[in-house]
């Protein structure tokens, strides 16, 4: 990677090790700052990619739901369903 190159959102996400959707969420919340937008494409510098990568451990994520256990939504019953 050269420092004068620009990277698209999917390319930046791949370098960081996150999904492109996660990267877009970081943009929306101000935790990732692209250098510019051309059309609908955000562009990142290598410096910004490194900054986001270095704070990756600080990005809070929702813990995964335990497997094999129903979620609260699954345990709800319809008022019309037989009990």
URPEBEL-V958479 format. One record per residue. RES is the residue in three letters. SS is DSSP state (~ for helix, > for strand, _ for the rest). PHI is phi in radians with two decimals (none if undefined). Layout:
RES_SS_PHI / RES_SS_PHI
//
This chain:
UNK___none / UNK___-1.78 / UNK___-1.22 / UNK___-1.58 / UNK___-1.50 / UNK_>_-1.94 / UNK_>_-2.14 / UNK_>_-1.29 / UNK_~_-1.00 / UNK_~_-1.09 / UNK_~_-1.14 / UNK_~_-1.09 / UNK_~_-1.05 / UNK_~_-1.10 / UNK_~_-1.08 / UNK_~_-1.30 / UNK___1.67 / UNK___-2.24 / UNK___-1.38 / UNK_~_-1.09 / UNK_~_-1.11 / UNK_~_-1.09 / UNK_~_-1.08 / UNK_~_-1.10 / UNK_~_-1.12 / UNK_~_-1.13 / UNK_~_-1.14 / UNK_~_-1.04 / UNK___-1.58 / UNK___1.42 / UNK___-1.56 / UNK___-2.29 / UNK___-2.17 / UNK___-1.13 / UNK___-1.28 / UNK_>_-2.87 / UNK_>_-2.20 / UNK_>_-2.01 / UNK___1.10 / UNK___-1.76 / UNK_>_-1.85 / UNK_>_-1.44 / UNK_>_-2.12 / UNK_>_-2.08 / UNK_>_-1.50 / UNK_~_-1.08 / UNK_~_-1.04 / UNK_~_-1.20 / UNK_~_-1.06 / UNK_~_-1.11 / UNK_~_-1.09 / UNK_~_-1.17 / UNK_~_-1.08 / UNK_~_-1.20 / UNK___-1.77 / UNK_~_-0.95 / UNK_~_-1.14 / UNK_~_-1.56 / UNK___-1.28 / UNK___-1.45 / UNK___-2.15 / UNK___-1.24 / UNK___-1.16 / UNK___-1.16 / UNK___-1.20 / UNK___-1.06 / UNK___-1.43 / UNK___1.46 / UNK___-2.05 / UNK___-1.21 / UNK___-1.40 / UNK___-1.00 / UNK___-1.13 / UNK___-1.23 / UNK___-1.56 / UNK___-1.28 / UNK___-2.06 / UNK___-1.33 / UNK___-1.13 / UNK___-1.57 / UNK___-1.44 / UNK___-1.19 / UNK___-1.75
//
